[in-house]
């Protein structure tokens, strides 16, 4: 990953950078620079379209933004004096947060003009602060569930299409939706494929079509098959060049992880077993409670269903030719 390589390079700058002159590296195919403060804080130096600006500097809890600041920099041992940049600094020595900052903001920059306006930069900073704010919240789901959803994206025939269809909110009824077609992902760490469903999940509208992805996900030590959610994200990023979609994937991850962001990098699951056990089932084959059986004043019904005896949709010749979502899945 380019972002990771650049992050590792600027870490060496901390010992030699100072307030009077910053050592920087150029971002690939861009005018902007990436550097590091003497405290080890990553700093973006952005070339903007504004010669002057009425923008007010920002000094938030984790981020500071200084607009149109004259700077002295060193790039490849060449000194450049008094060049103006809009400077964005992450004020944190947490390495995971620093890597996330560099990766995410580089994706944002790739979606901007070569010389963005300071107003556009300010709007992206708001989006970045929104992502940071999610890290203070309680996790929405168990890490295992997020890992399984990322596995489906990573293993799909067309990861770009599947990632685009991924829910924006972890509480959504279905994990992937494209028009009338839906995909719900269920994981378990037990031997039997027993999964929890809400009443509505297995009773979609008459025109809807639903596939349920079932996989066995077990914790593992870190090795070539023991992968974290970030390992899966890195693999997905290699398959998706669209920065907007990659940013969507990252945003959903942060929305789901919340404060587990800091421990998720140390939790690994068995990739090989999960792939081998990944099955697809047509929702009409799954045992369920019919809505007509539920008393009128009863709500929020949930139940467990055993899928162990079911035949994989792929082995049944499930017709997916007229579905962009299902065709992208496998």
Buried (B, 14 or more C-beta within 10 A) or exposed (E): BEBEEBBEEBBEBBEEBEEEBBBBBBBEEBBBBBBBBEEBBBBBBBBBEBEEBEBEEBEEEBBBBBBBEEBBBBBEEEEEEEEBBBBBBBBBEEEBBBBBBBBBBBBBBBEBEEBBBBEBBBBBBEEBBEBBEBBEBEBBBEBBBBBBBBBBBBBBEBBBBBBBBBBEEBEBEBBBBBEBBBBBBBBBEEEEBBBEBEBBBBBBEEEBBBBBBBBBBBEBEEEEBBBBBBBBBBBBBEBBEBBEBBBBBBBBBBBBBBEBBEEBBEBBBBBEBBEEBBBBBBBEBBEBBEEEEEEEEEEEBEEEBEBEEBEEBEEEEBEBEEBBBBBBBB
